[in-house]
Amino acid sequence: MSFFLNNAANQSVNMQNMAMAEQELEMVSDLFNRIVSSCHSKCIPKTYIEGDLNKGEAVCIDRCVAKFFEVNKSVGTKLQQMSGAGLPM
């Protein structure tokens, strides 16, 4: 049995997987950039005093990221509930 017997079918599946992987990468990159932008502006002053984050800035960043994910999860759950109930979004 040849490995290349169903090459066209395999290539179609691989192209679909690649497209899905690219879309997921874009979504993760967008999420990361929104977190960085939001938490940086909230937690780090415009003028840098030290090269590294101080304890207060690090704690602020940790809390900000945790809240961002918590809100993101809550919104996603609510949207799923609304779409499942047939409500307009």
N, CA, C and O atoms as a CHARMM CRD file, in Angstrom:
* protein
*
  356
    1    1 MET  N      0.84700  -1.17500   0.00000 PROA 1      0.00000
    2    1 MET  CA     0.00000   0.00000   0.00000 PROA 1      0.00000
    3    1 MET  C      0.89100   1.23500   0.00000 PROA 1      0.00000
    4    1 MET  O      1.83300   1.33500   0.78600 PROA 1      0.00000
    5    2 SER  N      0.59100   2.14800  -0.86500 PROA 2      0.00000
    6    2 SER  CA     1.40800   3.33700  -1.02400 PROA 2      0.00000
    7    2 SER  C      1.01800   4.41100  -0.00800 PROA 2      0.00000
    8    2 SER  O     -0.15800   4.60200   0.30300 PROA 2      0.00000
    9    3 PHE  N      2.02900   5.09800   0.49300 PROA 3      0.00000
   10    3 PHE  CA     1.80400   6.20900   1.42100 PROA 3      0.00000
   11    3 PHE  C      1.10800   7.36600   0.71500 PROA 3      0.00000
   12    3 PHE  O      0.36600   8.12200   1.34200 PROA 3      0.00000
   13    4 PHE  N      1.34300   7.50600  -0.58700 PROA 4      0.00000
   14    4 PHE  CA     0.82200   8.62600  -1.35600 PROA 4      0.00000
   15    4 PHE  C     -0.48800   8.30400  -2.05900 PROA 4      0.00000
   16    4 PHE  O     -0.91300   9.04600  -2.94400 PROA 4      0.00000
   17    5 LEU  N     -1.12700   7.21900  -1.68100 PROA 5      0.00000
   18    5 LEU  CA    -2.35000   6.79100  -2.33300 PROA 5      0.00000
   19    5 LEU  C     -3.44400   7.84600  -2.21600 PROA 5      0.00000
   20    5 LEU  O     -4.10400   8.16000  -3.20700 PROA 5      0.00000
   21    6 ASN  N     -3.64100   8.38300  -1.05300 PROA 6      0.00000
   22    6 ASN  CA    -4.68600   9.39500  -0.82300 PROA 6      0.00000
   23    6 ASN  C     -4.06200  10.76400  -0.61300 PROA 6      0.00000
   24    6 ASN  O     -4.46600  11.49700   0.29000 PROA 6      0.00000
   25    7 ASN  N     -3.09900  11.11100  -1.42100 PROA 7      0.00000
   26    7 ASN  CA    -2.35500  12.35500  -1.24400 PROA 7      0.00000
   27    7 ASN  C     -3.26400  13.57700  -1.33200 PROA 7      0.00000
   28    7 ASN  O     -3.10700  14.50800  -0.54200 PROA 7      0.00000
   29    8 ALA  N     -4.20200  13.60100  -2.26100 PROA 8      0.00000
   30    8 ALA  CA    -5.09400  14.75900  -2.41900 PROA 8      0.00000
   31    8 ALA  C     -5.96400  14.94500  -1.18300 PROA 8      0.00000
   32    8 ALA  O     -6.14600  16.07200  -0.72400 PROA 8      0.00000
   33    9 ALA  N     -6.50000  13.86700  -0.64000 PROA 9      0.00000
   34    9 ALA  CA    -7.34100  13.95300   0.55500 PROA 9      0.00000
   35    9 ALA  C     -6.52000  14.40600   1.75400 PROA 9      0.00000
   36    9 ALA  O     -6.97300  15.23400   2.54400 PROA 9      0.00000
   37   10 ASN  N     -5.30500  13.86100   1.89300 PROA 10     0.00000
   38   10 ASN  CA    -4.43900  14.25900   3.00100 PROA 10     0.00000
   39   10 ASN  C     -4.04400  15.72100   2.90200 PROA 10     0.00000
   40   10 ASN  O     -3.98100  16.42400   3.91000 PROA 10     0.00000
   41   11 GLN  N     -3.77700  16.17600   1.68300 PROA 11     0.00000
   42   11 GLN  CA    -3.38400  17.57100   1.49000 PROA 11     0.00000
   43   11 GLN  C     -4.52400  18.50100   1.84100 PROA 11     0.00000
   44   11 GLN  O     -4.29200  19.57200   2.40200 PROA 11     0.00000
   45   12 SER  N     -5.76000  18.11700   1.52300 PROA 12     0.00000
   46   12 SER  CA    -6.92700  18.92400   1.86000 PROA 12     0.00000
   47   12 SER  C     -7.07700  19.04300   3.37300 PROA 12     0.00000
   48   12 SER  O     -7.33100  20.13000   3.89200 PROA 12     0.00000
   49   13 VAL  N     -6.92100  17.93100   4.07500 PROA 13     0.00000
   50   13 VAL  CA    -7.01900  17.94000   5.53800 PROA 13     0.00000
   51   13 VAL  C     -5.89200  18.77200   6.12800 PROA 13     0.00000
   52   13 VAL  O     -6.11500  19.55500   7.05100 PROA 13     0.00000
   53   14 ASN  N     -4.68900  18.60700   5.60400 PROA 14     0.00000
   54   14 ASN  CA    -3.55500  19.36900   6.11400 PROA 14     0.00000
   55   14 ASN  C     -3.74600  20.86200   5.89400 PROA 14     0.00000
   56   14 ASN  O     -3.37600  21.66000   6.75600 PROA 14     0.00000
   57   15 MET  N     -4.31600  21.25700   4.76100 PROA 15     0.00000
   58   15 MET  CA    -4.57000  22.68300   4.49700 PROA 15     0.00000
   59   15 MET  C     -5.62000  23.22100   5.47300 PROA 15     0.00000
   60   15 MET  O     -5.51200  24.35600   5.93600 PROA 15     0.00000
   61   16 GLN  N     -6.63200  22.40900   5.78400 PROA 16     0.00000
   62   16 GLN  CA    -7.63800  22.83200   6.75600 PROA 16     0.00000
   63   16 GLN  C     -7.00900  22.98900   8.13700 PROA 16     0.00000
   64   16 GLN  O     -7.27700  23.95600   8.85100 PROA 16     0.00000
   65   17 ASN  N     -6.17100  22.02300   8.49800 PROA 17     0.00000
   66   17 ASN  CA    -5.49200  22.10500   9.79700 PROA 17     0.00000
   67   17 ASN  C     -4.58800  23.32500   9.86800 PROA 17     0.00000
   68   17 ASN  O     -4.53000  23.99400  10.89900 PROA 17     0.00000
   69   18 MET  N     -3.88700  23.61700   8.78900 PROA 18     0.00000
   70   18 MET  CA    -3.01300  24.79000   8.75100 PROA 18     0.00000
   71   18 MET  C     -3.82100  26.07200   8.89800 PROA 18     0.00000
   72   18 MET  O     -3.42700  26.97500   9.63600 PROA 18     0.00000
   73   19 ALA  N     -4.94400  26.15400   8.20300 PROA 19     0.00000
   74   19 ALA  CA    -5.78700  27.35100   8.29300 PROA 19     0.00000
   75   19 ALA  C     -6.31400  27.52700   9.71500 PROA 19     0.00000
   76   19 ALA  O     -6.34200  28.64100  10.23700 PROA 19     0.00000
   77   20 MET  N     -6.72900  26.42800  10.33500 PROA 20     0.00000
   78   20 MET  CA    -7.22700  26.50900  11.71300 PROA 20     0.00000
   79   20 MET  C     -6.10900  26.90000  12.67300 PROA 20     0.00000
   80   20 MET  O     -6.32800  27.69300  13.58900 PROA 20     0.00000
   81   21 ALA  N     -4.92100  26.35300  12.47100 PROA 21     0.00000
   82   21 ALA  CA    -3.79000  26.68300  13.32700 PROA 21     0.00000
   83   21 ALA  C     -3.39300  28.15200  13.18000 PROA 21     0.00000
   84   21 ALA  O     -3.07200  28.81300  14.16800 PROA 21     0.00000
   85   22 GLU  N     -3.41500  28.66100  11.94500 PROA 22     0.00000
   86   22 GLU  CA    -3.09500  30.07500  11.71800 PROA 22     0.00000
   87   22 GLU  C     -4.11300  30.97700  12.38300 PROA 22     0.00000
   88   22 GLU  O     -3.74700  31.98800  12.98200 PROA 22     0.00000
   89   23 GLN  N     -5.39600  30.62200  12.28400 PROA 23     0.00000
   90   23 GLN  CA    -6.44400  31.42300  12.91000 PROA 23     0.00000
   91   23 GLN  C     -6.29400  31.40600  14.43300 PROA 23     0.00000
   92   23 GLN  O     -6.45600  32.43800  15.08400 PROA 23     0.00000
   93   24 GLU  N     -5.98600  30.24400  14.99600 PROA 24     0.00000
   94   24 GLU  CA    -5.79400  30.15200  16.44200 PROA 24     0.00000
   95   24 GLU  C     -4.59300  30.97300  16.88900 PROA 24     0.00000
   96   24 GLU  O     -4.64700  31.63800  17.92400 PROA 24     0.00000
   97   25 LEU  N     -3.51500  30.93300  16.12100 PROA 25     0.00000
   98   25 LEU  CA    -2.33300  31.72900  16.44000 PROA 25     0.00000
   99   25 LEU  C     -2.65600  33.22000  16.41500 PROA 25     0.00000
  100   25 LEU  O     -2.20000  33.96300  17.28400 PROA 25     0.00000
  101   26 GLU  N     -3.43000  33.66300  15.44100 PROA 26     0.00000
  102   26 GLU  CA    -3.83200  35.07200  15.37200 PROA 26     0.00000
  103   26 GLU  C     -4.66800  35.45900  16.58300 PROA 26     0.00000
  104   26 GLU  O     -4.49500  36.54300  17.14000 PROA 26     0.00000
  105   27 MET  N     -5.57900  34.57100  16.99500 PROA 27     0.00000
  106   27 MET  CA    -6.43300  34.87200  18.14200 PROA 27     0.00000
  107   27 MET  C     -5.61500  34.94700  19.43000 PROA 27     0.00000
  108   27 MET  O     -5.83700  35.83600  20.25200 PROA 27     0.00000
  109   28 VAL  N     -4.68100  34.03300  19.61200 PROA 28     0.00000
  110   28 VAL  CA    -3.84000  34.03200  20.80800 PROA 28     0.00000
  111   28 VAL  C     -2.93100  35.25800  20.81800 PROA 28     0.00000
  112   28 VAL  O     -2.72800  35.87500  21.86400 PROA 28     0.00000
  113   29 SER  N     -2.38500  35.61000  19.65400 PROA 29     0.00000
  114   29 SER  CA    -1.53300  36.80400  19.56200 PROA 29     0.00000
  115   29 SER  C     -2.32500  38.06500  19.88100 PROA 29     0.00000
  116   29 SER  O     -1.82900  38.95800  20.56800 PROA 29     0.00000
  117   30 ASP  N     -3.55100  38.13800  19.38500 PROA 30     0.00000
  118   30 ASP  CA    -4.40300  39.29800  19.66600 PROA 30     0.00000
  119   30 ASP  C     -4.70800  39.38400  21.16000 PROA 30     0.00000
  120   30 ASP  O     -4.64500  40.46400  21.74700 PROA 30     0.00000
  121   31 LEU  N     -5.03900  38.24500  21.77500 PROA 31     0.00000
  122   31 LEU  CA    -5.31900  38.22300  23.21000 PROA 31     0.00000
  123   31 LEU  C     -4.10000  38.67800  24.00800 PROA 31     0.00000
  124   31 LEU  O     -4.21900  39.49000  24.92500 PROA 31     0.00000
  125   32 PHE  N     -2.93300  38.15600  23.65600 PROA 32     0.00000
  126   32 PHE  CA    -1.69700  38.53700  24.33600 PROA 32     0.00000
  127   32 PHE  C     -1.44900  40.04000  24.20100 PROA 32     0.00000
  128   32 PHE  O     -1.12200  40.70100  25.18700 PROA 32     0.00000
  129   33 ASN  N     -1.60100  40.58300  22.99900 PROA 33     0.00000
  130   33 ASN  CA    -1.35600  42.01400  22.78200 PROA 33     0.00000
  131   33 ASN  C     -2.34200  42.88000  23.55400 PROA 33     0.00000
  132   33 ASN  O     -1.96200  43.93400  24.06400 PROA 33     0.00000
  133   34 ARG  N     -3.60400  42.45600  23.64900 PROA 34     0.00000
  134   34 ARG  CA    -4.58300  43.22400  24.42600 PROA 34     0.00000
  135   34 ARG  C     -4.25200  43.18800  25.91400 PROA 34     0.00000
  136   34 ARG  O     -4.39600  44.19800  26.60200 PROA 34     0.00000
  137   35 ILE  N     -3.81100  42.04000  26.41600 PROA 35     0.00000
  138   35 ILE  CA    -3.42100  41.93600  27.82700 PROA 35     0.00000
  139   35 ILE  C     -2.22600  42.83100  28.11400 PROA 35     0.00000
  140   35 ILE  O     -2.22500  43.58100  29.09000 PROA 35     0.00000
  141   36 VAL  N     -1.21500  42.75300  27.26500 PROA 36     0.00000
  142   36 VAL  CA    -0.00700  43.56600  27.46600 PROA 36     0.00000
  143   36 VAL  C     -0.36100  45.04700  27.45700 PROA 36     0.00000
  144   36 VAL  O      0.07200  45.80100  28.32800 PROA 36     0.00000
  145   37 SER  N     -1.13900  45.45400  26.48200 PROA 37     0.00000
  146   37 SER  CA    -1.50200  46.87000  26.36600 PROA 37     0.00000
  147   37 SER  C     -2.28700  47.34800  27.58900 PROA 37     0.00000
  148   37 SER  O     -1.97500  48.38700  28.17000 PROA 37     0.00000
  149   38 SER  N     -3.29500  46.58700  27.96700 PROA 38     0.00000
  150   38 SER  CA    -4.14900  46.98000  29.08100 PROA 38     0.00000
  151   38 SER  C     -3.39900  46.98500  30.40400 PROA 38     0.00000
  152   38 SER  O     -3.45100  47.96900  31.14300 PROA 38     0.00000
  153   39 CYS  N     -2.70300  45.89800  30.71100 PROA 39     0.00000
  154   39 CYS  CA    -2.04000  45.78300  32.01100 PROA 39     0.00000
  155   39 CYS  C     -0.80600  46.68300  32.10600 PROA 39     0.00000
  156   39 CYS  O     -0.48900  47.17900  33.18700 PROA 39     0.00000
  157   40 HSD  N     -0.12200  46.89600  31.00900 PROA 40     0.00000
  158   40 HSD  CA     1.04400  47.78900  31.02500 PROA 40     0.00000
  159   40 HSD  C      0.61000  49.21200  31.35800 PROA 40     0.00000
  160   40 HSD  O      1.23700  49.88200  32.17900 PROA 40     0.00000
  161   41 SER  N     -0.46000  49.66700  30.72100 PROA 41     0.00000
  162   41 SER  CA    -0.90100  51.04100  30.97500 PROA 41     0.00000
  163   41 SER  C     -1.44500  51.21600  32.39100 PROA 41     0.00000
  164   41 SER  O     -1.36200  52.31100  32.94800 PROA 41     0.00000
  165   42 LYS  N     -1.99700  50.16300  32.98000 PROA 42     0.00000
  166   42 LYS  CA    -2.55600  50.25400  34.33200 PROA 42     0.00000
  167   42 LYS  C     -1.50800  50.10400  35.43000 PROA 42     0.00000
  168   42 LYS  O     -1.64800  50.69600  36.50000 PROA 42     0.00000
  169   43 CYS  N     -0.46200  49.32100  35.17900 PROA 43     0.00000
  170   43 CYS  CA     0.43200  48.90900  36.26500 PROA 43     0.00000
  171   43 CYS  C      1.83200  49.50400  36.22300 PROA 43     0.00000
  172   43 CYS  O      2.52200  49.52400  37.24200 PROA 43     0.00000
  173   44 ILE  N      2.25400  49.98200  35.07900 PROA 44     0.00000
  174   44 ILE  CA     3.63800  50.43400  34.96000 PROA 44     0.00000
  175   44 ILE  C      3.64400  51.92100  34.62100 PROA 44     0.00000
  176   44 ILE  O      3.02800  52.33400  33.63800 PROA 44     0.00000
  177   45 PRO  N      4.33400  52.72900  35.42700 PROA 45     0.00000
  178   45 PRO  CA     4.36900  54.16800  35.16300 PROA 45     0.00000
  179   45 PRO  C      5.05900  54.48700  33.83400 PROA 45     0.00000
  180   45 PRO  O      5.83200  53.68800  33.30700 PROA 45     0.00000
  181   46 LYS  N      4.75900  55.66800  33.31500 PROA 46     0.00000
  182   46 LYS  CA     5.31200  56.08900  32.02100 PROA 46     0.00000
  183   46 LYS  C      6.82500  56.25000  32.06000 PROA 46     0.00000
  184   46 LYS  O      7.51200  56.00300  31.06800 PROA 46     0.00000
  185   47 THR  N      7.33300  56.66300  33.20100 PROA 47     0.00000
  186   47 THR  CA     8.78700  56.81800  33.33700 PROA 47     0.00000
  187   47 THR  C      9.33300  55.65300  34.14500 PROA 47     0.00000
  188   47 THR  O      8.89200  55.39600  35.26500 PROA 47     0.00000
  189   48 TYR  N     10.28400  54.96100  33.57300 PROA 48     0.00000
  190   48 TYR  CA    10.88300  53.80300  34.23700 PROA 48     0.00000
  191   48 TYR  C     11.96400  54.27100  35.21000 PROA 48     0.00000
  192   48 TYR  O     12.82900  55.07400  34.85900 PROA 48     0.00000
  193   49 ILE  N     11.89800  53.75700  36.43200 PROA 49     0.00000
  194   49 ILE  CA    12.89100  54.08200  37.44800 PROA 49     0.00000
  195   49 ILE  C     13.93300  52.97500  37.51800 PROA 49     0.00000
  196   49 ILE  O     15.12400  53.24100  37.68000 PROA 49     0.00000
  197   50 GLU  N     13.47900  51.73700  37.39600 PROA 50     0.00000
  198   50 GLU  CA    14.34700  50.57400  37.49100 PROA 50     0.00000
  199   50 GLU  C     14.26200  49.75700  36.20500 PROA 50     0.00000
  200   50 GLU  O     13.31700  49.89900  35.42800 PROA 50     0.00000
  201   51 GLY  N     15.25300  48.90600  35.99100 PROA 51     0.00000
  202   51 GLY  CA    15.25400  48.05000  34.81600 PROA 51     0.00000
  203   51 GLY  C     14.27700  46.89500  34.91200 PROA 51     0.00000
  204   51 GLY  O     13.77700  46.40600  33.89900 PROA 51     0.00000
  205   52 ASP  N     14.00600  46.46000  36.13900 PROA 52     0.00000
  206   52 ASP  CA    13.08700  45.34900  36.37900 PROA 52     0.00000
  207   52 ASP  C     11.82900  45.86800  37.05300 PROA 52     0.00000
  208   52 ASP  O     11.79500  46.98300  37.57400 PROA 52     0.00000
  209   53 LEU  N     10.78400  45.02700  37.03100 PROA 53     0.00000
  210   53 LEU  CA     9.56300  45.39000  37.74400 PROA 53     0.00000
  211   53 LEU  C      9.81800  45.36100  39.24500 PROA 53     0.00000
  212   53 LEU  O     10.51300  44.48100  39.75300 PROA 53     0.00000
  213   54 ASN  N      9.24500  46.33800  39.94800 PROA 54     0.00000
  214   54 ASN  CA     9.32200  46.25800  41.40500 PROA 54     0.00000
  215   54 ASN  C      8.17200  45.36900  41.89500 PROA 54     0.00000
  216   54 ASN  O      7.33200  44.95100  41.09900 PROA 54     0.00000
  217   55 LYS  N      8.13400  45.08500  43.17800 PROA 55     0.00000
  218   55 LYS  CA     7.14500  44.14800  43.72200 PROA 55     0.00000
  219   55 LYS  C      5.71500  44.62400  43.46800 PROA 55     0.00000
  220   55 LYS  O      4.85500  43.82300  43.10200 PROA 55     0.00000
  221   56 GLY  N      5.45600  45.90400  43.65600 PROA 56     0.00000
  222   56 GLY  CA     4.10700  46.43500  43.44600 PROA 56     0.00000
  223   56 GLY  C      3.65500  46.30700  42.00400 PROA 56     0.00000
  224   56 GLY  O      2.50400  45.96000  41.73600 PROA 56     0.00000
  225   57 GLU  N      4.56500  46.58700  41.06800 PROA 57     0.00000
  226   57 GLU  CA     4.22600  46.45900  39.64300 PROA 57     0.00000
  227   57 GLU  C      3.97000  44.99700  39.27100 PROA 57     0.00000
  228   57 GLU  O      3.04600  44.69300  38.51700 PROA 57     0.00000
  229   58 ALA  N      4.79800  44.09600  39.80600 PROA 58     0.00000
  230   58 ALA  CA     4.63700  42.67400  39.50500 PROA 58     0.00000
  231   58 ALA  C      3.30400  42.14400  40.03500 PROA 58     0.00000
  232   58 ALA  O      2.61700  41.38400  39.35300 PROA 58     0.00000
  233   59 VAL  N      2.94600  42.54600  41.24700 PROA 59     0.00000
  234   59 VAL  CA     1.66800  42.12000  41.82600 PROA 59     0.00000
  235   59 VAL  C      0.50900  42.68700  41.00500 PROA 59     0.00000
  236   59 VAL  O     -0.46800  41.98800  40.73900 PROA 59     0.00000
  237   60 CYS  N      0.62000  43.93500  40.61100 PROA 60     0.00000
  238   60 CYS  CA    -0.41700  44.56500  39.79500 PROA 60     0.00000
  239   60 CYS  C     -0.58900  43.82700  38.47300 PROA 60     0.00000
  240   60 CYS  O     -1.71600  43.56700  38.04900 PROA 60     0.00000
  241   61 ILE  N      0.51400  43.49000  37.82200 PROA 61     0.00000
  242   61 ILE  CA     0.46500  42.75700  36.55700 PROA 61     0.00000
  243   61 ILE  C     -0.20200  41.39600  36.76000 PROA 61     0.00000
  244   61 ILE  O     -1.05800  41.00300  35.96700 PROA 61     0.00000
  245   62 ASP  N      0.18200  40.67600  37.81400 PROA 62     0.00000
  246   62 ASP  CA    -0.41500  39.36300  38.09500 PROA 62     0.00000
  247   62 ASP  C     -1.92600  39.47000  38.26900 PROA 62     0.00000
  248   62 ASP  O     -2.68400  38.68100  37.70400 PROA 62     0.00000
  249   63 ARG  N     -2.35100  40.44600  39.04900 PROA 63     0.00000
  250   63 ARG  CA    -3.79100  40.62500  39.28900 PROA 63     0.00000
  251   63 ARG  C     -4.51500  41.05100  38.02000 PROA 63     0.00000
  252   63 ARG  O     -5.61700  40.57800  37.73900 PROA 63     0.00000
  253   64 CYS  N     -3.90400  41.93200  37.26600 PROA 64     0.00000
  254   64 CYS  CA    -4.51400  42.42100  36.03500 PROA 64     0.00000
  255   64 CYS  C     -4.73200  41.27900  35.04000 PROA 64     0.00000
  256   64 CYS  O     -5.80400  41.16600  34.44500 PROA 64     0.00000
  257   65 VAL  N     -3.72300  40.44200  34.86200 PROA 65     0.00000
  258   65 VAL  CA    -3.83200  39.31700  33.93400 PROA 65     0.00000
  259   65 VAL  C     -4.89200  38.33200  34.42400 PROA 65     0.00000
  260   65 VAL  O     -5.68000  37.82400  33.62600 PROA 65     0.00000
  261   66 ALA  N     -4.91600  38.06000  35.72000 PROA 66     0.00000
  262   66 ALA  CA    -5.91800  37.14500  36.27400 PROA 66     0.00000
  263   66 ALA  C     -7.33100  37.68800  36.05000 PROA 66     0.00000
  264   66 ALA  O     -8.22900  36.94100  35.66100 PROA 66     0.00000
  265   67 LYS  N     -7.52700  38.98200  36.29400 PROA 67     0.00000
  266   67 LYS  CA    -8.83800  39.59500  36.07500 PROA 67     0.00000
  267   67 LYS  C     -9.21000  39.57500  34.60200 PROA 67     0.00000
  268   67 LYS  O    -10.36600  39.33800  34.25200 PROA 67     0.00000
  269   68 PHE  N     -8.23500  39.82100  33.74100 PROA 68     0.00000
  270   68 PHE  CA    -8.49500  39.82400  32.30200 PROA 68     0.00000
  271   68 PHE  C     -9.02300  38.45700  31.86900 PROA 68     0.00000
  272   68 PHE  O    -10.01400  38.37500  31.14300 PROA 68     0.00000
  273   69 PHE  N     -8.36100  37.37800  32.31600 PROA 69     0.00000
  274   69 PHE  CA    -8.80000  36.03300  31.95400 PROA 69     0.00000
  275   69 PHE  C    -10.14800  35.69000  32.57200 PROA 69     0.00000
  276   69 PHE  O    -10.97400  35.02900  31.94200 PROA 69     0.00000
  277   70 GLU  N    -10.37100  36.13700  33.80400 PROA 70     0.00000
  278   70 GLU  CA   -11.64500  35.87700  34.46500 PROA 70     0.00000
  279   70 GLU  C    -12.79900  36.53900  33.71000 PROA 70     0.00000
  280   70 GLU  O    -13.83400  35.91500  33.47800 PROA 70     0.00000
  281   71 VAL  N    -12.61600  37.79100  33.33300 PROA 71     0.00000
  282   71 VAL  CA   -13.64800  38.50700  32.58500 PROA 71     0.00000
  283   71 VAL  C    -13.83000  37.88500  31.19700 PROA 71     0.00000
  284   71 VAL  O    -14.95700  37.73200  30.72600 PROA 71     0.00000
  285   72 ASN  N    -12.73400  37.53200  30.55400 PROA 72     0.00000
  286   72 ASN  CA   -12.80200  36.91000  29.23600 PROA 72     0.00000
  287   72 ASN  C    -13.59700  35.60500  29.29800 PROA 72     0.00000
  288   72 ASN  O    -14.41100  35.32700  28.41700 PROA 72     0.00000
  289   73 LYS  N    -13.36100  34.80800  30.33900 PROA 73     0.00000
  290   73 LYS  CA   -14.08500  33.54900  30.52500 PROA 73     0.00000
  291   73 LYS  C    -15.56600  33.81300  30.77600 PROA 73     0.00000
  292   73 LYS  O    -16.42200  33.13200  30.21100 PROA 73     0.00000
  293   74 SER  N    -15.87300  34.79400  31.61600 PROA 74     0.00000
  294   74 SER  CA   -17.27200  35.12100  31.92500 PROA 74     0.00000
  295   74 SER  C    -18.01900  35.59500  30.68900 PROA 74     0.00000
  296   74 SER  O    -19.16100  35.19500  30.46300 PROA 74     0.00000
  297   75 VAL  N    -17.39000  36.43500  29.89500 PROA 75     0.00000
  298   75 VAL  CA   -18.02200  36.93600  28.67600 PROA 75     0.00000
  299   75 VAL  C    -18.24400  35.78900  27.69500 PROA 75     0.00000
  300   75 VAL  O    -19.30600  35.69900  27.08000 PROA 75     0.00000
  301   76 GLY  N    -17.25400  34.91500  27.54200 PROA 76     0.00000
  302   76 GLY  CA   -17.40300  33.76900  26.65500 PROA 76     0.00000
  303   76 GLY  C    -18.54400  32.86000  27.07700 PROA 76     0.00000
  304   76 GLY  O    -19.31200  32.39200  26.23600 PROA 76     0.00000
  305   77 THR  N    -18.66100  32.60700  28.38100 PROA 77     0.00000
  306   77 THR  CA   -19.74900  31.78000  28.90500 PROA 77     0.00000
  307   77 THR  C    -21.09200  32.42500  28.63800 PROA 77     0.00000
  308   77 THR  O    -22.03700  31.75500  28.21900 PROA 77     0.00000
  309   78 LYS  N    -21.18200  33.71900  28.87700 PROA 78     0.00000
  310   78 LYS  CA   -22.44000  34.44100  28.65600 PROA 78     0.00000
  311   78 LYS  C    -22.82800  34.42100  27.18000 PROA 78     0.00000
  312   78 LYS  O    -23.99900  34.23100  26.85000 PROA 78     0.00000
  313   79 LEU  N    -21.85800  34.61500  26.29500 PROA 79     0.00000
  314   79 LEU  CA   -22.15700  34.58000  24.86000 PROA 79     0.00000
  315   79 LEU  C    -22.62900  33.19700  24.43000 PROA 79     0.00000
  316   79 LEU  O    -23.53200  33.08400  23.60100 PROA 79     0.00000
  317   80 GLN  N    -22.02900  32.14600  24.98200 PROA 80     0.00000
  318   80 GLN  CA   -22.46900  30.79400  24.66300 PROA 80     0.00000
  319   80 GLN  C    -23.89400  30.55200  25.14600 PROA 80     0.00000
  320   80 GLN  O    -24.69200  29.93400  24.44200 PROA 80     0.00000
  321   81 GLN  N    -24.22000  31.03800  26.34700 PROA 81     0.00000
  322   81 GLN  CA   -25.57200  30.90400  26.85400 PROA 81     0.00000
  323   81 GLN  C    -26.56700  31.64500  25.97900 PROA 81     0.00000
  324   81 GLN  O    -27.65300  31.14000  25.69400 PROA 81     0.00000
  325   82 MET  N    -26.19600  32.83600  25.55800 PROA 82     0.00000
  326   82 MET  CA   -27.09700  33.62900  24.71500 PROA 82     0.00000
  327   82 MET  C    -27.29400  32.97600  23.35100 PROA 82     0.00000
  328   82 MET  O    -28.40900  32.95500  22.82900 PROA 82     0.00000
  329   83 SER  N    -26.23000  32.45000  22.77600 PROA 83     0.00000
  330   83 SER  CA   -26.36800  31.82200  21.45500 PROA 83     0.00000
  331   83 SER  C    -27.13700  30.50600  21.57700 PROA 83     0.00000
  332   83 SER  O    -27.87900  30.14500  20.66400 PROA 83     0.00000
  333   84 GLY  N    -26.97600  29.79400  22.67600 PROA 84     0.00000
  334   84 GLY  CA   -27.71300  28.54900  22.89300 PROA 84     0.00000
  335   84 GLY  C    -29.19200  28.77900  23.10800 PROA 84     0.00000
  336   84 GLY  O    -30.01500  27.93300  22.75900 PROA 84     0.00000
  337   85 ALA  N    -29.53300  29.92500  23.68300 PROA 85     0.00000
  338   85 ALA  CA   -30.94600  30.25500  23.93600 PROA 85     0.00000
  339   85 ALA  C    -31.58300  30.95600  22.75800 PROA 85     0.00000
  340   85 ALA  O    -32.78000  31.24100  22.77400 PROA 85     0.00000
  341   86 GLY  N    -30.78900  31.23600  21.73300 PROA 86     0.00000
  342   86 GLY  CA   -31.33500  31.89800  20.54200 PROA 86     0.00000
  343   86 GLY  C    -31.52100  33.38400  20.70600 PROA 86     0.00000
  344   86 GLY  O    -32.23500  34.00700  19.92000 PROA 86     0.00000
  345   87 LEU  N    -30.89600  33.96600  21.71000 PROA 87     0.00000
  346   87 LEU  CA   -30.99700  35.40100  21.93900 PROA 87     0.00000
  347   87 LEU  C    -30.04000  36.15100  21.02500 PROA 87     0.00000
  348   87 LEU  O    -28.95800  35.64900  20.72000 PROA 87     0.00000
  349   88 PRO  N    -30.42700  37.35700  20.57900 PROA 88     0.00000
  350   88 PRO  CA   -29.50600  38.14000  19.75500 PROA 88     0.00000
  351   88 PRO  C    -28.31800  38.62800  20.58400 PROA 88     0.00000
  352   88 PRO  O    -28.46100  38.99000  21.75200 PROA 88     0.00000
  353   89 MET  N    -27.15000  38.63000  19.95500 PROA 89     0.00000
  354   89 MET  CA   -25.95300  39.06600  20.67600 PROA 89     0.00000
  355   89 MET  C    -25.68300  40.49600  20.44600 PROA 89     0.00000
  356   89 MET  O    -24.71100  41.03300  20.97600 PROA 89     0.00000
